[in-house]
Amino acid sequence: MVAYFKRQNILFLVLGALAGLAVAVVFFPQLTAGVPGYFKVFFLLMPMFVGAIVARIAAGRWANRRLKQIYGLLYTEVKPEEFLASFAPLVDKVPDITIEYVDGKNKLAYAHEAMGRFEEAMSCIADVDTDKLKLHQLGGMAMTCNQQLRLQLLQEDAEAARESLEQLRTIGEAALKRAPALGKNTMECVRLAENWLAALEGEPADEAYLLEEVELSRNRIHKSEMLLVLAQVYRNQGDEHRWEETLLEAMSEGRGLYAEGKARSLLSEK
């Protein structure tokens, strides 16, 4: 996670090394008493090395705490604008050959998605080139394809969504063989997208599964969007009462977000 805080990481390392040097200077005479000259260099450099290691660990912990605070703006406090203002400058400084860059771009896209700014969201991931990744290529492909698929479904572009769904399925099947945990998670995304697309096209969808998805949602962004999908399922079934109730819930959960405006618009057309 320190990839997002390169300058701070360097500062921690420098301060750690200087602290180690200070310790060496203070204790150098005692430690090197009677020690041959060429060994004295070791006693001088070792505290600097240890200080740098301790500082690296401290930098990692600080970076993790700071990122949790920033991520909390999006996933807990649900303040997409503040998240974008805090996180976008960090992502811009990360090399585009790293998984941190790809993950960061997808999180920025998700923040724009929450506000219904789908073109901006698509532009966030448009320049992501997962071919540049090595060990994390499959993971980068999965998260980017899934984000693109979500945006297409939200825009009700069934044709494009169907193509992305097949791409995501292929990625998931490949991941099951090479990275089972990633593969399992990706195939869960595939299952959700299949039901989302079915609802969009007026086909039967797994109502119980979508209800569970709503109940298990960890943030208001996802929950409010899933309520919109569930409402579409009820409309497809001809159940206007549950359709209206679910849209009202989507408005409540999605206050200030895209889902609120979408639900309000649908209800006004009744």
Residue pairs with C-beta under 8 A, 6 or more apart in sequence:
1 60
1 63
1 64
1 67
1 100
2 8
2 9
2 59
2 60
2 63
3 94
3 98
3 100
4 63
4 67
4 90
4 91
4 93
4 94
4 100
4 104
5 59
5 62
5 63
5 66
5 90
6 93
8 59
8 62
8 63
9 56
9 59
9 63
12 55
12 56
12 58
12 59
12 62
13 52
13 55
13 56
13 59
15 55
16 51
16 52
16 53
16 54
16 55
16 56
16 58
17 48
17 49
17 51
17 52
17 55
18 51
19 51
19 55
20 46
20 47
20 48
20 49
20 50
20 51
20 52
21 44
21 47
21 48
21 51
23 47
23 51
24 31
24 43
24 44
24 45
24 46
24 47
24 48
28 40
28 43
28 44
31 43
32 39
32 40
32 43
35 43
70 83
70 86
70 87
70 90
71 83
71 107
73 79
73 80
73 82
73 83
73 86
74 80
74 83
74 87
74 107
74 110
74 111
74 114
74 219
74 221
75 218
75 219
75 221
76 219
78 114
78 219
78 220
78 221
78 256
78 257
80 111
80 112
80 114
80 115
80 221
80 257
81 115
83 111
84 108
84 111
84 112
87 104
87 107
87 108
87 111
88 108
90 104
91 101
91 104
91 105
91 107
91 108
94 100
94 101
94 104
95 101
96 127
96 128
96 129
96 132
97 132
97 133
98 133
99 133
99 136
99 139
99 140
101 128
102 128
102 130
102 133
102 136
102 140
102 143
102 144
103 140
103 143
105 124
105 125
105 127
105 128
105 144
106 124
106 125
106 128
106 143
106 144
106 147
108 124
109 121
109 122
109 124
109 125
109 147
109 151
110 121
110 147
110 221
112 118
112 120
112 121
112 124
113 121
113 147
113 150
113 151
113 154
113 221
113 258
114 221
114 257
114 258
115 257
115 258
116 154
116 257
116 258
116 261
116 262
118 151
118 154
118 155
121 147
121 151
122 148
122 151
125 144
125 147
125 148
128 140
128 144
130 137
130 140
130 141
130 144
131 137
133 139
133 140
138 171
138 174
138 175
138 178
138 179
138 182
139 179
139 182
141 171
142 168
142 171
142 172
142 175
142 182
142 185
142 186
142 189
145 164
145 167
145 168
145 171
146 168
146 186
146 189
146 193
148 164
149 161
149 164
149 165
149 168
149 189
149 193
150 193
152 160
152 161
152 164
153 161
153 193
153 196
153 197
153 200
154 225
154 258
156 200
158 197
158 200
158 201
161 193
161 197
161 200
162 197
165 190
165 193
165 194
165 197
168 186
168 189
168 190
168 193
169 187
169 190
171 186
172 183
172 186
172 187
172 189
172 190
173 183
173 187
174 183
175 182
175 183
175 186
176 183
176 184
176 187
177 183
191 209
192 213
195 205
195 206
195 209
195 210
195 229
196 205
196 229
198 204
198 205
199 205
199 210
199 229
199 230
199 232
199 233
199 236
200 232
202 236
203 236
204 236
205 229
205 233
205 236
207 230
207 233
210 226
210 229
210 230
210 233
211 230
213 226
214 223
214 226
214 227
214 230
217 223
217 226
220 253
220 254
220 257
221 254
221 257
221 259
223 253
224 250
224 253
224 254
224 257
224 258
224 259
224 260
225 254
225 258
225 259
227 246
227 247
227 249
227 250
227 253
227 254
227 259
227 263
228 247
228 250
228 259
228 262
228 263
230 246
231 242
231 243
231 246
231 247
231 250
231 263
231 266
234 240
234 242
234 243
234 246
235 243
244 267
244 270
247 263
247 266
247 267
248 263
248 267
250 259
250 260
250 262
250 263
251 259
251 260
251 263
251 264
251 267
253 259
254 260
254 262
254 263
